[in-house]
Amino acid sequence: MGTVRIKNIVIAALTAWLIPLGVAKAELPEVHGFLEAAYGYKLEDDGTKHEDFNLSEQRGQLKTQYYFDGDNYLADKGGVISFKGDFLVDQHNDDETEVELRELNLAFTPHDMVDLKAGLQVLTWGTGDYLFINDLFPKDYISFFTGRDDEYLKKPSYALKASLYPALANVDLVAIPYFTPNTIPEGDRLSFFDSFQQGIAGTESERTLVEPTKDINHAEYAARVYKNVGGNEFAFYYFRGFDKNPRSYLDEANRELYYQKLNVYGASIRGAIAGGIGNIEVGYYESPEDTDGTDRMIENSSFKAMTGYEVDLGSDLKVGFQYLYERKLDYDNYKEALLPNDYYWDEHRHLLTNRITKLLNNQTVRVSLFTFYSPSDNDGYFRPSVSYDITDQWKVTTGANLPWGEDYITEFGGMEKNKNIYARVRYTF
């Protein structure tokens, strides 16, 4: 099916949807997008489905926005309807074709002090670079570790978001009716550490991930209050929902993990310092199902803190650093509850990151290296990449994912066998 035909189908479908709402009698919106081929070659045998590749796909994306004025019953101030969708052909899944809806929402301004957005949308906040303390919205770590574009790290959620602008401070309120988990390795495309098998698992893994049922009692809620004071942005966060990773055990005998309830309270500050941009962010993770840490089956409460600094050194060279500290709370109770053969995690974790970015050849070439290193876990992860804008439409990107570690139970040690090199070619229209 040609690109022009797909664009026409999208425009016709969008227009048919808009007309009953009383907002679609204007000229048709423009449609943009890209076509991309992406391949990631594995550097080790990890026991997963395919021996050579963990990324092999062709993707086409279309996106459009329809703006309307206030002459209708939806909003006195007007608004916008946004659509973004991908058509995917995935050789890794036996040439399976798939349509991925990434954005379909209505945003409007019913009042001067209120913006509303309802529908499928990507939600994000916080101050970290690849580190997320108060951003509890879903992520796709398979995309991250195989070499897809960074756009695909953030997963969309069906949500209602209200942004309020009173004089005291700005407020974002988010309600998410249906739980969406992180996309994590499950042995098909990427191997992982499986505690049930006591080692690295591929397709032989038999664990089951049990999600919360889709009912109103399992809706998730998030809030952010933020204000700029003297050039610094202060923010306070609240989240009530579920951990996006399955860290707790529902039934050990049946190899079932589940996503436990989670409440998070946090704060951050970000602003100019010493010629660059600095940030500090903290979060208290409350485990309401195990408040004192005595249940070995449920993840303990924890505390996380992060600080970062980024500076432009001139000549199109930028450097950034981050330090993340994590502490498992009620650690004595946690250790006492463990059985003799249980795996256990340390009370403290330290993680350092470094990003170096250099632009060359009139800013058409971008060279980047992002490094994770944990001195407490003795593991790390290198993400080098080079991209070249051949023309305004054509872009080629190549890079590598190189996790490593001494122990398979750590975050990057468990991903050690997923090393790959990848390449993407994209045509934008």
C-alpha positions in Angstrom: 0.0 0.0 0.0 1.6 3.3 -1.1 2.4 6.2 1.2 0.0 8.5 -0.6 -2.9 6.1 -0.2 -2.2 5.5 3.5 -2.1 9.3 4.0 -5.5 9.6 2.3 -7.0 6.9 4.4 -5.8 8.6 7.6 -7.2 11.9 6.5 -10.5 10.4 5.5 -10.8 8.5 8.8 -9.9 11.6 10.8 -12.3 13.8 9.0 -15.2 11.2 9.4 -14.5 11.2 13.1 -14.4 15.0 13.4 -17.6 15.8 11.5 -20.0 14.4 14.2 -18.1 16.5 16.8 -18.9 19.6 14.9 -15.3 20.6 14.3 -14.5 19.2 10.8 -15.6 21.6 8.1 -12.2 23.2 7.6 -9.6 22.2 5.1 -7.9 18.9 5.6 -4.9 18.7 7.9 -1.3 18.0 6.6 0.1 14.5 7.2 3.8 13.9 7.9 5.8 10.9 8.8 8.7 8.6 7.9 9.7 5.3 6.5 12.5 3.4 8.3 14.4 0.1 8.2 16.2 -1.0 11.4 18.5 -3.9 12.1 20.3 -5.0 15.2 22.9 -7.8 15.0 23.6 -9.8 18.2 27.2 -10.1 19.4 26.5 -13.1 21.6 24.3 -16.2 21.7 21.7 -15.3 24.3 19.4 -18.3 23.9 16.5 -16.2 22.4 14.3 -16.9 19.4 16.7 -15.8 16.7 20.4 -16.5 16.6 21.6 -13.5 14.7 19.3 -10.5 15.1 17.3 -9.0 18.0 16.0 -6.1 15.8 14.9 -6.6 12.2 12.0 -4.5 11.0 10.6 -1.9 8.6 8.4 0.8 10.0 6.2 3.6 8.6 4.8 6.4 10.7 2.1 8.9 9.9 1.2 11.8 12.1 -1.2 14.8 11.8 -2.9 17.4 13.8 -6.3 19.1 13.3 -6.7 22.5 14.8 -10.2 24.0 15.3 -11.5 27.2 16.6 -14.0 27.8 19.4 -17.2 27.9 17.3 -18.5 24.5 18.6 -19.7 22.9 21.8 -16.3 21.3 22.6 -14.3 24.4 23.7 -14.8 28.1 23.6 -11.0 28.6 23.1 -10.5 26.0 20.4 -8.2 23.0 20.4 -6.4 20.3 18.5 -6.8 16.7 17.7 -3.5 14.7 17.3 -2.9 11.4 15.6 0.3 9.4 15.4 0.5 5.7 14.2 3.0 3.2 13.0 2.7 0.4 10.5 5.3 -2.3 11.4 6.7 -5.3 9.5 8.7 -7.3 12.0 11.0 -10.1 10.7 11.8 -11.0 14.2 8.2 -12.2 14.6 8.1 -14.1 11.4 7.2 -11.1 9.2 4.3 -10.2 11.4 2.6 -7.0 10.4 1.3 -4.7 13.2 -0.4 -1.3 13.5 0.8 0.6 16.6 -1.3 3.5 17.6 1.0 5.9 19.5 -1.1 9.0 19.8 -4.8 9.8 19.4 -6.1 12.6 21.7 -8.2 15.7 21.9 -6.6 18.8 23.6 -8.6 21.9 24.2 -8.8 25.0 26.5 -12.2 25.3 28.2 -11.0 28.2 30.3 -8.1 30.7 30.3 -6.6 28.8 33.3 -7.3 25.2 32.2 -6.0 23.0 29.4 -7.4 19.5 29.0 -6.0 16.5 27.0 -8.0 13.3 26.7 -7.0 10.1 24.9 -3.8 8.2 24.0 -0.8 10.3 24.8 2.8 10.0 25.9 3.2 11.4 29.5 6.6 12.4 30.9 8.0 14.7 33.6 11.0 14.8 35.9 14.6 16.0 35.4 16.7 12.8 34.6 18.4 11.8 31.4 17.5 8.1 31.0 17.0 8.0 34.8 13.4 8.2 36.1 12.5 8.8 39.7 9.1 10.6 39.5 8.3 9.7 35.9 6.3 6.6 36.7 4.7 6.4 33.2 5.4 3.3 31.1 8.6 2.7 29.2 9.7 0.3 26.5 13.0 -1.2 27.5 13.1 -3.7 24.6 13.2 -0.7 22.2 15.9 0.9 24.4 18.2 -2.2 24.5 17.8 -3.2 20.8 18.5 0.2 19.1 15.2 1.8 18.1 14.9 5.5 18.1 14.7 7.2 21.6 11.1 8.1 20.7 10.1 4.5 21.4 11.5 4.4 25.0 8.3 6.3 26.2 5.1 4.3 25.8 1.7 6.0 25.4 -1.1 5.7 27.9 -4.8 6.3 27.7 -5.2 9.2 30.1 -7.0 12.4 31.0 -4.6 15.2 31.7 -5.6 18.6 33.2 -3.2 21.5 33.3 -4.1 24.3 35.6 -2.4 27.8 35.8 -3.4 29.6 39.0 -1.2 32.5 40.2 0.5 30.5 43.0 1.9 27.6 40.8 1.2 25.4 37.8 -0.5 22.1 38.4 -0.8 18.9 36.2 -3.3 16.3 37.2 -3.4 12.9 35.4 -5.9 10.1 35.6 -5.0 6.8 33.9 -8.0 4.3 33.9 -6.0 1.3 32.6 -2.6 0.0 33.8 0.1 -0.2 31.2 3.3 -2.0 32.2 6.9 -1.4 31.1 7.9 -3.5 28.1 10.7 -5.6 29.5 12.8 -8.6 28.2 10.8 -11.9 28.3 13.2 -14.2 26.6 12.0 -13.9 23.1 13.9 -10.9 21.7 16.2 -10.3 24.7 17.4 -12.6 27.5 17.1 -11.6 31.1 17.9 -12.8 34.7 15.1 -15.2 35.8 15.2 -15.9 39.5 13.0 -19.0 39.0 15.7 -20.5 36.8 18.5 -19.0 38.8 20.3 -17.6 35.8 20.0 -16.0 32.4 16.8 -17.1 30.5 15.8 -17.0 26.9 12.8 -18.8 25.3 12.9 -21.5 27.9 11.6 -19.1 30.6 8.2 -20.2 32.1 7.6 -17.2 34.3 4.2 -15.5 34.2 3.6 -11.7 34.7 0.2 -11.0 36.3 -1.2 -7.5 35.6 -3.8 -5.6 37.6 -7.3 -6.2 36.2 -8.8 -3.4 34.2 -11.4 -1.8 36.5 -11.9 1.5 38.1 -10.4 0.3 41.4 -7.0 -0.1 39.6 -6.9 3.4 38.0 -3.7 5.3 38.4 -3.3 8.9 39.4 -0.4 11.4 39.2 0.1 15.0 40.0 2.8 17.6 39.6 2.9 21.1 41.1 5.7 23.3 39.6 6.8 26.9 39.6 9.7 29.0 38.3 11.4 31.0 41.0 14.4 33.1 40.2 15.2 31.1 37.1 14.9 27.8 38.9 12.0 25.4 38.4 10.8 23.7 41.6 8.4 20.8 41.3 6.6 18.4 43.6 5.2 15.1 42.5 2.7 12.5 43.6 1.8 9.1 42.1 -0.6 6.4 43.2 -0.8 3.3 41.1 1.4 0.2 40.4 5.1 -0.5 39.9 5.6 -0.7 36.1 8.1 -3.6 36.6 7.0 -6.9 38.1 9.2 -7.0 41.2 7.0 -9.0 43.6 6.1 -12.7 43.8 2.4 -13.7 43.5 3.0 -17.5 43.5 6.5 -18.9 43.6 5.4 -22.5 42.8 3.7 -21.4 39.6 6.4 -18.9 38.7 4.1 -15.9 38.9 5.3 -12.3 39.4 3.0 -9.3 39.7 3.0 -5.5 39.7 2.6 -4.4 43.3 0.8 -1.3 44.4 3.0 1.8 44.6 2.8 5.3 46.1 5.5 7.8 45.2 6.1 11.3 46.8 8.9 13.4 45.2 10.4 16.8 44.5 12.9 18.3 42.1 14.8 21.5 41.3 16.4 22.4 38.0 18.2 25.6 37.0 21.4 27.4 35.8 24.5 26.8 37.7 28.3 27.3 37.0 27.7 28.0 33.3 25.5 24.9 32.8 22.2 23.3 33.9 22.0 21.4 37.2 19.2 19.4 38.7 18.3 17.5 41.9 15.4 15.1 42.2 14.3 12.8 45.1 11.5 10.3 45.5 10.1 8.2 48.4 8.6 4.9 47.0 6.1 3.5 49.5 5.1 -0.1 49.2 1.6 -0.1 50.7 1.3 -3.9 50.6 4.4 -4.3 52.8 4.9 -1.1 54.8 7.4 -2.6 57.3 9.3 -4.8 54.8 8.6 -8.1 56.6 7.1 -9.9 53.6 9.8 -11.5 51.4 7.4 -11.8 48.5 6.8 -8.1 48.1 9.3 -5.4 47.1 10.2 -3.1 50.0 9.7 0.7 50.2 12.7 2.6 49.0 14.3 6.1 48.7 15.9 7.5 45.6 17.9 10.7 45.0 19.6 12.0 41.9 21.7 15.0 40.9 22.9 16.0 37.5 24.8 18.6 35.6 25.0 19.4 31.9 27.3 22.0 30.2 27.8 23.3 26.7 31.6 23.5 26.2 31.3 25.3 22.8 32.2 24.0 19.4 29.0 21.9 19.4 30.3 19.8 22.3 28.0 19.0 25.3 28.8 17.0 28.4 26.5 15.8 31.1 26.9 13.8 34.4 24.4 12.2 36.8 24.6 10.4 40.1 21.7 8.2 41.4 21.5 6.8 44.9 18.9 4.2 45.9 18.3 2.8 49.3 16.1 -0.2 50.2 14.2 0.7 53.4 13.5 -1.6 56.3 16.5 -3.6 55.2 17.0 -5.5 58.5 13.4 -6.8 58.2 14.0 -7.6 54.6 17.1 -9.7 55.4 15.5 -11.4 58.3 12.5 -12.5 56.2 14.6 -14.1 53.5 14.9 -17.9 53.2 18.4 -19.5 52.9 18.3 -20.0 49.1 16.8 -16.6 48.3 18.6 -14.1 46.1 19.0 -10.8 47.9 19.8 -7.2 46.9 22.1 -4.8 48.7 20.7 -2.0 50.9 22.5 0.8 48.9 23.0 1.2 45.2 25.0 3.9 43.4 24.8 4.7 39.7 26.8 7.1 37.6 26.0 8.3 34.1 27.9 10.3 31.5 26.7 11.7 28.2 29.1 13.2 25.6 27.6 14.7 22.4 29.6 16.3 19.5 28.2 17.7 16.3 30.3 17.7 13.2 30.2 18.6 9.5 27.9 21.7 9.8 25.9 19.8 12.5 24.8 17.1 10.1 26.8 14.4 12.0 26.0 13.7 15.6 28.4 11.5 17.7 27.2 10.4 21.1 28.3 8.2 24.0 26.1 7.5 27.0 27.6 5.5 29.8 26.0 3.9 32.9 28.3 2.6 35.6 27.4 1.2 39.1 30.3 0.9 41.5 28.1 -0.9 44.0 26.7 -3.5 41.5 29.9 -3.6 39.5 28.0 -3.4 36.2 27.4 -0.9 33.4 26.1 -0.2 30.0 27.7 1.7 27.0 25.5 3.3 24.3 27.7 4.8 21.5 25.9 6.1 18.4 26.6 8.1 15.3 23.9 9.7 13.1 24.3 11.5 9.7 21.7 13.7 8.1 22.5 13.0 4.5 19.7 15.4 3.3 16.7 17.0 4.9 14.8 13.8 4.2 17.4 11.0 4.6 19.1 10.1 7.8 21.3 7.1 8.8 22.1 6.1 12.4 24.4 3.4 13.7 25.3 2.4 17.3 25.7 -0.3 19.8 24.2 -1.6 23.1 26.9 -3.0 25.3 25.7 -4.0 28.8 28.1 -5.8 31.2 28.3 -7.0 34.8 29.9 -9.4 37.2 26.7 -10.8 38.6 23.6 -11.8 36.6 21.2 -10.5 39.3 22.1 -6.8 38.8 20.3 -4.6 36.3 22.9 -4.5 33.6 24.6 -7.8 34.5 21.3 -9.5 33.7 21.4 -7.9 30.2 25.0 -8.8 29.5 24.2 -11.3 26.7 22.1 -8.8 24.8 25.0 -6.9 23.3 24.3 -5.8 19.7 25.3 -3.3 17.0 22.5 -1.7 15.0 21.7 0.5 12.0 18.7 2.5 11.0 17.9 4.3 7.7 15.0 6.8 7.8 13.3 8.8 5.0 11.1 11.6 6.4 8.3 13.2 4.5 
